[in-house]
């Protein structure tokens, strides 16, 4: 019975007997190559070859591709030359990373968009991991809707003040509290009031903006709100100053042609309305109110700005010169590796990726304007002076 079992095992195990690609005869081992791989030789025709598994070769190429894409090393360090690496890993651009939902719902979510080369990527972040992202041309309602619809509602959303984003959150997540990023609020103060304002009202308002970073309790938040209310009462008349249009007098660029008057201190009013609107909508101290309920919510989007956004900028700087399609794919891999359930990138590769051939872009001969093409055509003409010139170039005619 033991002999029968051994015979069954020897029959079931496949044997490595490759055949010659020239005459189809069996090959025999003939030493090793310089890379350590077995060399095979045909006794009939003398042809020599070495066998390789496509999946193992492709995995090595893809591993090198991901290592290069997510590092600052040059392509030449992963192959004998830059051109060799580019040729071997050309198929790797066909692999698209896909986000796997973990089912875990975090209390907070940070939302922001970053731009490059006419494109914008909208990112959803928990403060530690990327959740999902959406490509678009700019931050608008349709773009944010496409992203937010794929994500369950959170307790709080930390935003930078983008109008379409706030509108989309209120429409799709009506129960989600909004926390305006304090860093972006401080940036808005410098934008409207400058860093060194001259007017006394602007100096006092900038000081109130500066004190916002020191607020850490609800009592301090109430005191800060009182300081702002006192500033409003003190400079109420100042905020209502108007300038009347006069013939021959210069008009600001923001004034409409038929407008007869406008507010004199427009930048001061913008800085004032920003804070007044955040207090009215209860979006300034949401993180403190939720802390009373035992929830830890960030007051800034620094984790997103200093995490994925900075990584994207660094990636585009280190790999500058990539085509837009490749740059986008690189950003996809960058964000995928920052997701919570990121698996081995090789698990996303299928044989169709390396079997797919790159599309060739053909230049159409009639790519010019239709009226010009029909009138003059698209080829060279001797009447236009485009013929072959003969003789010495310096001869005077």
C-alpha positions in Angstrom: 0.0 0.0 0.0 2.9 2.3 0.7 4.3 1.7 -2.8 0.9 2.5 -4.4 0.8 5.7 -2.3 4.2 6.7 -3.5 3.3 6.1 -7.1 0.1 8.2 -6.8 2.2 11.1 -5.3 4.8 10.9 -8.1 2.0 11.0 -10.7 0.1 14.0 -9.2 3.1 16.3 -8.8 3.8 18.2 -12.1 7.4 18.1 -13.4 9.3 21.0 -14.9 10.0 19.8 -18.4 9.9 22.8 -20.7 10.0 22.4 -24.5 12.0 24.2 -27.1 10.3 27.1 -28.8 12.1 26.3 -32.1 11.7 22.6 -32.6 9.3 21.7 -29.7 11.7 19.1 -28.3 12.3 18.7 -24.6 15.0 20.9 -23.0 17.7 19.9 -20.6 19.3 21.9 -17.8 22.5 23.6 -18.9 23.9 25.5 -15.9 22.7 28.9 -14.7 22.7 32.5 -16.0 24.6 35.3 -14.3 21.3 36.2 -12.5 21.2 32.7 -11.0 18.4 31.4 -13.1 18.4 27.9 -14.6 19.5 27.8 -18.2 17.8 25.3 -20.5 19.3 23.9 -23.8 17.8 21.9 -26.7 20.0 18.9 -27.7 18.3 18.8 -31.1 18.8 22.4 -32.4 21.1 23.8 -29.8 18.8 26.7 -28.8 19.3 28.0 -25.3 16.7 29.8 -23.1 15.7 30.4 -19.5 12.2 30.1 -18.1 10.4 32.8 -16.1 7.0 33.1 -14.4 5.1 36.2 -15.6 3.4 36.8 -12.3 6.7 36.8 -10.4 8.3 39.1 -12.9 5.4 41.4 -12.9 5.2 41.5 -9.1 8.9 42.5 -8.9 8.3 45.3 -11.5 5.2 46.5 -9.6 7.0 46.5 -6.3 9.8 48.6 -7.7 7.2 50.9 -9.3 5.4 51.6 -6.0 8.7 52.0 -4.2 9.8 54.6 -6.7 6.4 56.4 -6.8 6.2 56.8 -3.1 9.8 57.8 -2.5 12.3 60.5 -3.7 14.7 58.0 -5.3 15.5 58.2 -9.0 14.2 55.7 -11.5 17.7 54.6 -12.4 18.2 53.2 -9.0 15.6 50.5 -9.6 16.9 49.2 -13.0 19.9 49.3 -15.2 18.8 52.6 -16.7 16.0 55.1 -16.5 14.6 54.0 -19.9 14.6 50.3 -18.9 12.7 51.1 -15.7 10.2 53.2 -17.6 9.6 50.5 -20.2 9.3 47.7 -17.7 6.8 49.5 -15.5 4.7 51.2 -18.2 1.9 48.7 -17.5 1.8 49.6 -13.8 0.0 52.9 -14.6 -3.0 50.8 -15.6 -3.6 49.6 -12.0 -6.2 51.7 -10.2 -6.3 51.7 -6.4 -9.8 51.3 -4.9 -10.9 52.2 -1.4 -12.2 49.4 0.8 -14.8 50.5 3.3 -14.1 49.3 6.9 -17.5 50.1 8.3 -16.1 52.1 11.1 -17.7 55.5 11.6 -15.5 58.1 13.3 -16.9 61.1 15.3 -15.1 63.7 13.1 -14.3 64.2 9.5 -12.0 66.8 7.9 -12.8 68.0 4.3 -10.6 70.0 2.1 -9.4 70.3 -1.5 -6.0 70.8 -3.0 -5.2 72.0 -6.6 -2.5 71.2 -9.2 -2.2 71.6 -13.0 -5.9 72.7 -13.4 -7.1 69.7 -11.3 -8.5 69.5 -7.8 -8.7 66.5 -5.4 -11.2 66.7 -2.6 -10.1 64.7 0.4 -12.1 63.3 3.4 -9.9 62.6 6.4 -10.5 61.4 9.9 -7.5 63.2 11.4 -5.4 60.0 11.2 -6.4 58.2 8.0 -7.8 59.2 4.6 -11.4 58.0 4.0 -12.1 58.8 0.3 -11.3 61.3 -2.3 -12.8 62.8 -5.4 -11.3 64.4 -8.6 -12.8 67.5 -10.1 -11.9 70.8 -11.7 -12.8 73.0 -8.7 -14.6 72.9 -5.4 -18.3 73.2 -6.2 -21.5 71.7 -5.1 -21.6 68.9 -7.6 -18.0 67.8 -6.7 -18.6 67.8 -3.0 -21.9 66.0 -3.4 -20.2 63.2 -5.3 -17.8 62.7 -2.4 -20.1 63.2 0.6 -22.8 60.9 -0.7 -20.3 58.0 -0.4 -19.5 58.6 3.2 -21.8 58.1 6.3 -22.7 61.2 8.3 -20.4 62.1 11.1 -21.0 63.9 14.4 -18.8 66.9 13.4 -17.2 68.1 10.2 -14.1 70.4 10.3 -14.0 72.7 7.2 -12.1 75.7 5.9 -15.1 77.8 5.1 -15.7 76.8 1.4 -19.2 77.9 0.6 -20.3 74.9 -1.6 -18.9 72.5 1.0 -20.8 74.0 3.9 -24.0 74.0 1.8 -23.6 70.4 0.8 -23.0 69.3 4.4 -26.2 71.0 5.6 -28.2 69.4 2.7 -26.8 65.8 2.9 -25.8 65.7 6.6 -28.4 67.9 8.4 -27.5 66.5 11.8 -23.7 67.0 11.5 -22.2 69.9 13.5 -19.8 72.2 11.6 -16.5 73.4 13.1 -14.8 76.2 11.2 -11.0 75.8 11.1 -9.4 78.4 13.5 -6.3 78.5 11.4 -8.2 79.5 8.3 -10.2 82.1 10.3 -6.9 83.6 11.4 -5.7 83.6 7.8 -8.9 85.5 6.8 -8.1 88.1 9.4 -4.7 88.8 7.9 -6.3 88.9 4.4 -8.9 91.6 5.4 -7.0 93.5 8.1 -3.4 92.9 7.0 -0.8 92.0 9.6 -0.1 95.6 10.6 -3.4 97.6 10.3 -3.3 101.4 10.7 -6.9 102.1 11.7 -7.6 101.8 15.5 -10.8 99.7 14.8 -8.8 97.3 12.7 -6.0 97.0 15.3 -8.5 96.1 18.0 -10.3 93.6 15.8 -7.0 91.9 14.9 -6.2 91.6 18.6 -9.5 89.8 19.1 -8.7 87.5 16.3 -5.3 86.8 17.8 -6.9 85.9 21.2 -9.0 83.2 19.6 -6.0 80.8 19.7 -5.9 81.0 23.5 -9.5 79.9 24.0 -9.7 76.4 25.6 -12.8 76.4 27.7 -16.4 77.4 27.3 -16.0 80.1 29.9 -13.1 81.6 27.9 -15.2 81.3 24.7 -18.0 83.3 26.4 -15.6 85.9 27.5 -14.1 86.1 23.9 -17.6 86.5 22.5 -18.2 89.3 24.9 -15.1 91.1 23.8 -16.2 90.9 20.2 -19.7 92.2 21.1 -18.1 95.1 22.9 -16.0 95.9 19.8 -19.2 95.8 17.7 -21.0 98.3 20.0 -17.9 100.6 20.1 -17.4 100.8 16.3 -21.0 100.5 15.2 -21.0 104.0 13.6 -17.6 103.4 12.1 -18.8 100.3 10.3 -21.7 102.3 8.7 -19.6 105.0 7.2 -20.5 105.6 3.5 -18.8 107.2 0.6 -21.0 109.0 -2.0 -20.1 108.8 -5.7 -19.0 112.1 -7.1 -18.3 113.1 -10.7 -14.6 112.9 -11.6 -13.7 111.1 -8.3 -12.0 107.7 -8.5 -14.3 104.7 -7.8 -13.1 101.4 -6.2 -12.9 98.4 -8.5 -15.6 96.6 -6.6 -18.2 99.3 -7.1 -20.8 98.8 -9.8 -21.1 101.4 -12.6 -24.5 102.6 -11.5 -23.9 102.5 -7.7 -24.3 105.8 -6.0 -22.7 105.0 -2.6 -20.7 102.2 -0.9 -19.3 101.4 2.5 -16.1 103.2 3.2 -14.4 100.5 5.3 -15.2 97.4 3.3 -12.3 95.2 4.5 -13.2 96.0 8.1 -16.8 95.0 7.5 -15.7 91.7 5.9 -13.6 90.8 8.9 -16.4 91.8 11.2 -19.1 89.8 9.3 -16.9 86.7 9.2 -16.8 86.4 13.0 -20.4 87.6 13.4 -21.6 84.9 11.0 -19.6 82.1 12.7 -21.1 83.1 16.1 -24.6 83.3 14.7 -24.3 79.8 13.0 -22.6 78.3 16.1 -19.6 77.1 14.0 -16.7 78.6 16.0 -16.7 76.7 19.3 -18.3 73.4 18.3 -15.2 71.5 19.5 -15.7 72.9 23.0 -19.4 72.1 23.1 -18.9 68.5 22.0 -16.1 68.1 24.5 -18.7 68.6 27.3 -20.4 65.4 25.8 -17.1 63.5 25.9 -16.2 63.8 22.2 -12.7 64.9 21.2 -13.1 67.1 18.1 -10.3 69.1 16.4 -10.6 72.8 15.9 -8.4 73.0 12.9 -7.7 70.9 9.7 -4.0 70.8 10.4 -4.0 67.0 10.3 -5.3 67.1 6.8 -3.2 70.1 5.6 0.1 68.7 7.1 -0.8 65.2 6.1 -2.2 64.3 2.7 -2.1 67.8 1.3 1.5 68.3 2.1 2.4 64.8 0.9 0.7 65.5 -2.5 2.7 68.8 -2.9 5.9 67.0 -2.0 5.1 64.1 -4.5 4.4 66.5 -7.3 7.6 68.4 -6.6 9.8 65.3 -6.5 8.1 63.8 -9.6 7.7 66.9 -11.6 7.3 66.4 -15.3 4.9 63.6 -15.1 1.9 63.6 -17.5 -1.3 64.7 -15.9 -2.8 61.2 -16.1 0.3 59.7 -14.3 0.4 62.5 -11.7 -3.3 61.8 -10.9 -2.6 58.1 -10.6 0.4 58.8 -8.3 -1.8 60.9 -6.1 -4.3 58.0 -6.0 -1.7 55.6 -4.7 -0.4 58.2 -2.2 -3.9 58.6 -0.7 -4.6 54.9 -0.9 -1.6 54.1 1.2 -2.9 56.6 3.8 -6.3 54.8 4.2 -7.0 52.8 7.3 -7.6 49.5 5.4 -4.8 49.8 2.9 -3.7 46.3 1.8 -0.7 45.1 -0.3 -0.9 47.0 -3.6 -0.1 43.8 -5.4 -3.5 42.4 -4.4 -5.2 45.0 -6.7 -3.2 43.8 -9.8 -4.9 41.6 -12.3 -3.4 40.0 -15.5 -5.4 42.4 -17.6 -3.3 45.3 -16.3 -0.1 44.1 -18.0 -2.0 42.7 -21.0 -3.5 46.1 -21.8 -1.6 48.1 -24.4 -1.3 51.8 -24.1 -3.5 53.8 -26.4 -1.8 55.6 -29.3 -2.8 59.2 -29.8 -3.2 60.1 -33.5 -3.0 63.6 -34.8 -5.9 64.3 -37.1 -4.9 66.1 -40.3 -8.0 68.3 -40.1 -7.4 69.4 -36.6 -7.4 73.1 -37.6 -10.3 75.4 -38.1 -12.9 74.0 -40.5 -13.2 77.2 -42.5 -9.4 77.5 -42.9 -9.1 73.9 -43.9 -11.8 74.1 -46.6 -10.3 77.3 -48.0 -6.5 76.6 -47.9 -6.2 72.9 -47.1 -3.7 71.4 -44.7 -0.7 70.6 -46.9 2.3 72.7 -48.1 2.0 74.6 -51.3 4.8 75.9 -53.6 2.7 79.1 -54.1 3.2 79.8 -50.3 7.0 79.8 -50.7 7.4 76.5 -49.0 9.2 74.7 -51.9 12.8 73.5 -51.8 15.3 76.3 -52.0 18.5 75.6 -54.0 21.8 77.4 -54.3 24.1 79.3 -51.9 22.2 80.9 -49.0 24.4 84.0 -49.1 23.8 84.8 -52.8 22.3 88.2 -53.5 19.3 88.1 -55.9 
